[in-house]
Amino acid sequence: MSSNEVKRRAVPKFTSFAPATPAPKVDSEKRPSTLRGSSRDREKKEDRERRHRRRDHDRDRHKDSDGERERDRDRHHARQHDRHHSRHHDRDRHHRGRSASPAAQFKEAHHPLHKPSITSQNTDVFYFDKSEDALIFRYGGNERSKIPSYRRFGAGKLIGSPGYLSVYFEGSKEVFTIRGPGEGRGNGSVFADKTLMTWARAKGAKARHIKPGVGGGNGESAAEDGDFISLEPPRKRQRADRSLGPEDGDKTPDYRSIYGKAKSEDEESDGGETSSDSESENKVGSHLSDMSIAKKRSLELHRQVKNSPQDTKAWLELIGLQDTLFMEHQLEGQVIIGDQVKALAELKLSLYEEALPHALDISLRETLLNGMMREGEKVWDPKQLAKRWEETTKTNPDSFLLWVSRLNFELSQVATFTYDEMKTFMVTKLQLLNQKLATASSEGNVVMLCSQLIYVFVRLTCYLRDSGYIELAVAAWQATLELNFCRPRNASDFQSAIEDFSDFWESEVPRIGEGNAKGWRHFVEDVGAMTDLPEVLPRKPSGPPQTGDLFEAWASLERREAAKARMPSRTLDEGTDDDPFRIVMFSDIKDLVLWFPSQMLPQVQLQLVDALLTFCRLPTTARSSALKDPFIAPRGQAFESLLNQLGRYDALISVEIERKPPLFGQQGGNMALSQELLFSGQGWFQYLGQWSSLSIDADGEVGPPWVLETLHYLVLTCGMEQLAEYYLALAWLSEPSGVKKVAKGLLKRYSSNTRLYNAYTMIEFANGNFDMAEKVLLSATSQNSPDSQLLWNTWVWMHLNAGNIQLALLRLLSSVDNTLDVEQGLPVSPALLLKARAHFSTKRDYSLSSHQTEPALQYAESLALLDYLSTAENSSGSMKYSSQGNITSALANIHSFTTELSSSSHQTLHERLLQIAARLLYHHANHGPYKPSTLRQYLHEFLHLFPHNTLFLSLLAWAEQSTLRINDPVRSIVRESLCSTRDENTSSSEDSHIAVLIPTYRFAIEYELLSGAGLRPIGTATIHSTKAAFEAAVSDSSACKYNVDIWIGYIRFLTQVYFHALSSSHASSATTGTRESGIKRTDAQATSTLKALKDVFYRAVASCPWSKRLYMAAFSAGSAAEPGEPGGGGGSALVKELSSGELRAVVGTMVAKGLRVHVDFEGFERKWKEKEGDEERVRGEKEKIEKEKKEELEKRARLERKRRWDLEDSLYQNRHMGPDKGDRGGRHYERYNDRDRNREWDGRREGGRRR
């Protein structure tokens, strides 16, 4: 190599490891002459050479990649050389070259630099993978390290498509899209290609927007730039502008400003125009704007907590925002699991620890501590978590929120849980609150302590009930109700009163809820009147189990014995010697009862009644926190009915499924209570379930007779008028034919209660007694009570349901004009309509302004009904159907009034009014043609205001029956409401221990089960979607993870799936021509379902170790629920899947944890084996006797045959041989007798049979 040659090494690139090509030689002698030439000639010559090189490059670019890199270096050196000597002319040429094709720049950056040659491909790249990758769903694609390098031909276009189907990159993922006309590559400017712009913005590229005329007012800049836009930073102009100071009119932000770094006018204009352009982009990049909003809010909160660390609410909002920021990097609908959950928990935990030292407010500090411990459950090990909980509760002994959270934690630890320890934990807290209440002075503190006492008492009694000690829980409730509802007038001190009450309890007179009970007050005041003792209950022997399996027989006997022990027994009752827990002494309940001050009884009694209903697993009379607490939430009737209907329909009967009404049974649902929900019958939603579902004779269930007797005593004896409607509804569900007697007793006790008259009217109408209902209304409306408008509205609804719209209008107008003759059916005058409209509107507004919510709601309903009934024509001018009114006008009236309610604090009134609107919508849709889009639009608006209302959700599910969509709107609404509520609970400072609404999770499961029950089109839900709904519910530690009903429902569902797969396998094997692969696939599905069922059972026991019902689910017999078990149906599969050792371990765990077991398993097993031994011995003796009899019969038969043969032989000898044949004939006879006697005799006998 000569000295004139310059040796240069090419920088190796990651995409290629080919040897570097030597740099081209540079002629040093020609370089000075070139520099001395004319600049214009030099430019022409270089342009001509550059064009030649470009043509050579296009011709040879597929032949030699090394030559391509050499030419690239030549062009690069030439450009650097030209820019070094003539910046101005070079800048012109540079921009003319770069402005040729912006799309080519994106294409060059997007595709690989080197194309793989066909001859260089390795056949090892291609292989067959028959097993799926389990991580594809988690990470959204294949593992990129195992994917060979490739490039899509055609810039993402699909073969055979008209050009509107393409694949583009969104980050590192390939996304399929549909492009509209005029969109995509090759259609005009690259900036009009929305796909490219979205991809570029995701990569961090920013479009730079140039203001026309920037730099001077005389247009010098435009003239200087000419017909191109410079993309280089203007270095000279920056130096010139840097010398200039800011003018007087400039307002640039300071570098210390909270608005961020100072920006120039160009950058500010770029940002503004970029945001405006982003709004016009297609929906492919809409999630980017959502992420930017969350990140922007996160930055603001970070700045806020940095400047004001004492702002605890900002800390809570920032912590709650982490879920949204984390989910931005996940696919839609993807659930975070495993290490992702732990990573997110660690992030939140660090924020909690950072915020705690700055929290000054006690309540907010408790919220931070509670949230920190809740996130610590996902990170810390159980021992460390238990230690931290103990330290936290010791340092904050007065925090009720932390105590409840620790109680929930201790109950869910299956390794350390025992019945006695948790009972002591709750009883200690109950006594401590009683002591604080006795010394409390301020009214607010007293009210708070009373609420806390009631909550702890409910948790304690529900815990006793679920653990199997139902008698102790019922006795505690009996004593508490006697002490606070039947208290003697002179009882003011707890210590003295409790001694008198012990005498009442030990006397064993009838207590509250039992027959002929008169109460503690009557016992103290009427000393001479001796109350008759209850009758001695005889012992009912349990029949033998109808099964041959040891564990199923024990479980059956255990359920029957538990069903007998639902009430405390007396000392004289039979069968109490073997079970000492049956008799509850006063010393057993002395530390469990509640005592409230006399001045607090009017406020506390209604809360106690709701707590009693919660203990009885019934919905409460008002919206309470029981719907949100998984430990005490009432069960759902629709949930259980759907589980019972699984697999009971034939999907092949009809291709098109008949449109069916919604699931009106909503016991345990979330809705505003009203009389329409209590006494609606079968045509509308029901707040209480059918009595058949309430009277389940099961372990852990309170007896229905005791519930009715208790409510009867509280309403009629103790004067609880607020409970009268609820008691009437429950009595109607118990015995519809005997409700007339109950209603008369209530009306006699509360004769001026208009709502009771209205309730009895609705009951008679629901029973089909229209004439009787009208008689009650005529009698009630003649009294002119203040709440009489409620009666008129009920009368109107009766005519509407009967299909008489004209009579309904006249009946509504008669409430304003008493002289109107409804029977004649005269035409309605416009003056009367105006008068009625003005009357209802005035009464409604006046009642609302005077805070009379109930009359305001009644008049608002009357006004809506008037608008619905009075308009005979719709908006298009055509006549309406005879059974339909103007739904648009009625809903517009309701909407105008709800606007006023939304601005005030009348949330319950607002929700009840929307439920009335929903009822009107459903009536309109069932009595003629309607627009489904209008129905769905209004329901979406209602759900926007009340997203957890199960009435609105059920109606929306009913409205979507006839639509098959890829994106189910009902699922989307439920998912959004659950996510939003979870975020609100995280960032809320009040009641953060209350979980997400359980009825919403239950409805999500019910919605998936609708397809399995035949109430939705086939194919809208699958087994996997239903399992996903169950998993989403039981995975939420703040909601359904500790709800026993959800776990038992999950077990029953998997059992139904198992039996369905098993029956399909048997049917496939029995069908001729069935392939063996189909049978194996069905068997594999049944095996995997059985394995999943076993796994779910153990998870349920680990989450709810205090529930005896869950343990007993392993022994349930049969695929359907037994009469003694509401959660049955899962045991037949489990008892066969679990081994005998595992089943014994389940029983042993129940005994070790201290749960109530009525039948000792070891003793039962010993008796079972003895019984089996005795039966085997008896069976052996019977078999021996039968064998002896059989042998005796066979012996007699042989003797009889021999006798007959001898007789035949003698006859044959006398006939054929005679006496002169001698020994020869005798020997011949003997041979004949030996060989052919049996054969001949058998032949003769067979011939005789044939003859």
Secondary structure, 3 states (H helix, E strand, C coil): CCCCCCCCCCCCECCECCCCCCCCCCCCCHHHHHHHCCHHHHHHHHHHHHHHHHHHHHHHCCCCHHHHHHHHHHHHHHHHHHHHHCHHHHHHHHHHHHCCCHHHHHHHHHCCCCCCCCCCCCHHHCCCCCCCCCCHHHHCCCCHHHCCCCCCCCCCECCCCCCCEEEEEECCEEEEEECCCCCCCCCCCHHHCHHHHHHHHHCCCCCCCCCCCCCCCCCHHHHHHCCCCCCCCCHHHHHHHHCCCCCCCCCCCCCCCCCCCCCCHHHHHHHHHHHHHHHCCCHHHHHHHHHHHHHHHHHHHHHHHHHCCCCHHHHHHHHHHHHHHHHCCCCCCCCCCCHHHHHHHHHHHHHHHHHHHHCCCHHHHHHHHHHHHHHHCCCCCHHHHHHHHHHHHHHCCCCHHHHHHHHHHHHCCCCCCCHHHHHHHHHHHHHHHHHHHHHCCCHHHHHHHHHHHHHHHHHHHHHHHHCCCHHHHHHHHHHHHHHHHCCCCCCCCHHHHHHHHHHHHHCCCCCCCCCCCCHHHHHHHCCCCCCCCCCCCCCCCCCCCCCCCHHHHHHHHHHHHHHHCCCCECCCCCCCCCCHHHECCHHHHCCCCCCCCHHHHHHHHHHHHHHHHHHCCCCCCCCCHHHCCCCCCCCCHHHHHHHHHCCCCCCCCCCCCCCCCCCCECCCCCCCCCHHHHCCCCCCCECCCCHHHHCCCCCCCCCHHHHHHHHHHHHHHCCCHHHHHHHHHHHHHHCHHHHHHHHHHHHHHCCCCHHHHHHHHHHHHHCCCHHHHHHHHHHHHCCCCCCCHHHHHHHHHHHHHHCCHHHHHHHHHCCCCCCCCCCCCCCCCHHHHHHHHHHHHHHHHHHHHCCCHHHHHHHHHHHHHHHHHHCCECCCCCECCCCCCCHHHHHHHHHHHHHHHHHCCCHHHHHHHHHHHHHHHHHHHHCCCCCHHHHHHHHHHHHHHCCCCHHHHHHHHHHCCCCCCCCCHHHHHHHHHHHHHHHHHHHCCCCCCCCCCHHHHHHHHHHHHHHHCCCCCCCCCCHHHHHHHHHHHHCCCCCHHHCHHHHHHHHHHHHHHHHHHHHHHHHHHHCCCCCHHHHHHHHHHHHHHHHHHHHHHHHHHHHCCCCHHHHHCCCCCCCCCCCCCCCCCCHHHHHHHCCHHHHHHHHHHHHHHCCCCCCCHHHHHHHHHHHHHHHHHHHHHHHHHHHHHHHHHHHHHHHHHHHHHHHHHHHHHHHHHCHHHHHHHHHHHHHHHHHHHHHHHHHHHHHHHHC
